[in-house]
Amino acid sequence: MKKLVLLAVLLATTVACKTNKEEKKNKEKETVAVAYDSFGDKITDADYLSAADAYAKYQTLKAGDTLNIKFASKINEVCSKKGCWMKLPAGDTDETIMVRFKDYGFFMPLDSKGREVIVEGKAFVKEVSVDELKHYAEDAGKSEEEIAKITEPKLELAFEANGVLMKQ
């Protein structure tokens, strides 16, 4: 009988220790923080949409409509002269979202292409003139031939960011 009691105590202790170790591992995983560089207004990395979900929101907008959102994406392209704009992919589509910065108040590093970001601000759809499209192509370092092919205005998914977090 004493052996059974001793065996039960040893078994209970082993299970309790194993459970405590698993709980510690889970807590350690929860506290791993992602480091960000912050630009513009201070924003958090909580409650953001995916790029695909943001694109779905854009599909409900008409030219002139605005929507306040926060979403995460990866930088496709950044202005090579000042970092005064960036293009983010719109989910799994070929479309991009043109991001400018509120009041021209901050810029992104010129070498930030390919970095993951969270942006917060106003999403909207606008018509972009031929002159403006050519200007952006020039800023992006496109060839004269590519710039000459721009002959029609286009509707653009636009975003005015008041704050950006970029993963370090």
TORMARMAR-738827 format. One record per residue (C-alpha): x, z, y; residue number from 0. Coordinates in Angstrom, 1 decimal. Layout:
xx;zz;yy;num
X;Z;Y;NUM
...
end
This chain:
xx;zz;yy;num
0.0;0.0;0.0;0
2.8;0.8;2.4;1
4.4;-2.5;1.6;2
1.2;-4.3;2.5;3
0.9;-2.4;5.8;4
4.6;-3.2;6.6;5
4.1;-6.8;5.7;6
1.0;-7.1;8.0;7
2.9;-5.4;10.9;8
5.9;-7.9;10.4;9
3.5;-10.8;10.3;10
1.6;-9.7;13.4;11
4.9;-9.2;15.3;12
6.2;-12.7;14.3;13
3.0;-14.4;15.5;14
3.0;-12.4;18.8;15
6.6;-13.3;19.5;16
6.0;-17.0;18.7;17
2.9;-17.0;21.0;18
4.8;-15.4;23.8;19
7.6;-18.0;23.6;20
5.1;-20.8;23.7;21
3.4;-19.3;26.7;22
6.8;-19.0;28.5;23
7.5;-22.7;27.7;24
4.2;-23.8;29.1;25
4.6;-21.7;32.3;26
8.1;-23.2;32.8;27
6.7;-26.7;32.5;28
4.0;-25.9;35.1;29
6.5;-24.6;37.7;30
8.7;-27.7;37.6;31
8.4;-29.1;41.1;32
8.9;-32.6;42.3;33
11.2;-33.0;45.3;34
10.1;-35.3;48.1;35
11.5;-36.6;51.4;36
8.7;-36.3;54.0;37
8.0;-38.7;56.8;38
5.5;-38.4;59.6;39
2.8;-35.6;59.4;40
3.3;-33.0;56.7;41
1.2;-33.9;53.7;42
0.9;-32.5;50.1;43
1.2;-34.1;46.7;44
-2.2;-32.7;45.7;45
-5.4;-34.7;45.1;46
-4.1;-38.2;45.5;47
-5.5;-41.4;43.9;48
-3.7;-43.9;41.8;49
-2.9;-47.3;43.3;50
-5.6;-48.8;41.0;51
-8.2;-46.3;42.2;52
-7.2;-47.0;45.9;53
-7.6;-50.7;45.2;54
-11.1;-50.0;43.9;55
-11.9;-48.2;47.2;56
-10.7;-51.3;49.1;57
-13.1;-53.5;47.2;58
-16.0;-51.6;49.0;59
-14.6;-52.3;52.5;60
-15.4;-55.1;54.8;61
-13.3;-56.2;57.8;62
-13.5;-53.4;60.4;63
-14.4;-50.6;57.9;64
-12.0;-47.6;57.5;65
-11.6;-45.0;54.8;66
-9.4;-41.9;54.8;67
-7.6;-41.7;51.5;68
-4.3;-40.5;49.9;69
-2.8;-42.5;47.0;70
0.5;-42.9;45.1;71
2.3;-46.2;44.5;72
5.8;-47.7;44.3;73
7.3;-49.6;47.3;74
7.5;-53.3;46.7;75
9.0;-54.2;50.0;76
10.1;-52.6;53.2;77
10.9;-54.0;56.6;78
14.6;-54.9;56.4;79
15.2;-54.5;60.2;80
13.8;-51.0;61.0;81
11.7;-49.8;58.1;82
8.6;-50.1;60.3;83
6.3;-51.3;57.5;84
6.2;-51.3;53.7;85
4.2;-53.1;51.1;86
2.7;-51.3;48.1;87
1.2;-52.9;45.0;88
-2.6;-52.6;44.8;89
-2.9;-51.3;41.2;90
-2.2;-53.9;38.5;91
-3.2;-56.8;40.7;92
-1.0;-59.4;42.5;93
-2.3;-58.0;45.9;94
-0.3;-55.7;48.1;95
-1.3;-53.1;50.6;96
0.5;-53.5;54.0;97
1.4;-50.0;55.3;98
2.3;-49.3;58.9;99
2.9;-45.9;60.4;100
0.7;-44.1;62.9;101
1.6;-44.7;66.5;102
4.9;-46.3;65.3;103
6.0;-42.7;65.0;104
8.2;-42.9;62.0;105
10.0;-45.3;59.7;106
11.0;-45.6;56.1;107
14.6;-45.9;54.9;108
15.7;-49.5;54.6;109
16.8;-48.9;51.0;110
13.6;-47.4;49.8;111
12.4;-50.4;47.8;112
11.3;-49.4;44.3;113
10.8;-45.7;45.3;114
7.6;-43.8;44.4;115
5.6;-42.6;47.4;116
2.4;-40.8;48.2;117
0.7;-42.0;51.5;118
-2.1;-40.4;53.4;119
-4.1;-42.1;56.2;120
-6.6;-44.8;56.9;121
-7.3;-47.7;54.6;122
-8.9;-50.8;56.1;123
-9.2;-54.6;55.7;124
-8.1;-56.9;58.5;125
-7.5;-60.6;59.2;126
-3.8;-61.3;59.9;127
-2.9;-64.2;62.2;128
-0.5;-66.9;61.2;129
2.0;-65.7;63.9;130
1.9;-62.2;62.5;131
2.3;-63.4;58.9;132
5.4;-65.4;60.0;133
6.8;-62.4;61.8;134
6.5;-60.3;58.7;135
8.1;-63.0;56.6;136
11.0;-63.2;59.0;137
11.4;-59.3;58.9;138
11.4;-59.5;55.1;139
14.3;-62.0;55.2;140
12.3;-65.0;53.9;141
13.8;-68.5;54.2;142
12.8;-70.9;56.9;143
11.1;-73.0;54.3;144
9.0;-70.1;53.1;145
8.0;-69.2;56.7;146
7.0;-72.8;57.4;147
4.6;-72.8;54.5;148
2.5;-70.1;56.3;149
-0.3;-72.1;57.9;150
-3.5;-70.0;57.6;151
-4.6;-66.5;58.4;152
-5.4;-64.2;55.5;153
-7.4;-61.1;54.8;154
-5.1;-58.2;54.3;155
-5.4;-54.8;52.6;156
-4.0;-52.6;55.4;157
-3.1;-48.9;55.6;158
-2.1;-46.7;58.6;159
-0.1;-43.8;57.2;160
0.0;-40.6;59.1;161
2.3;-39.1;56.5;162
4.4;-40.2;53.5;163
6.1;-38.3;50.7;164
8.9;-40.2;48.9;165
10.2;-38.9;45.6;166
13.9;-38.0;45.8;167
end
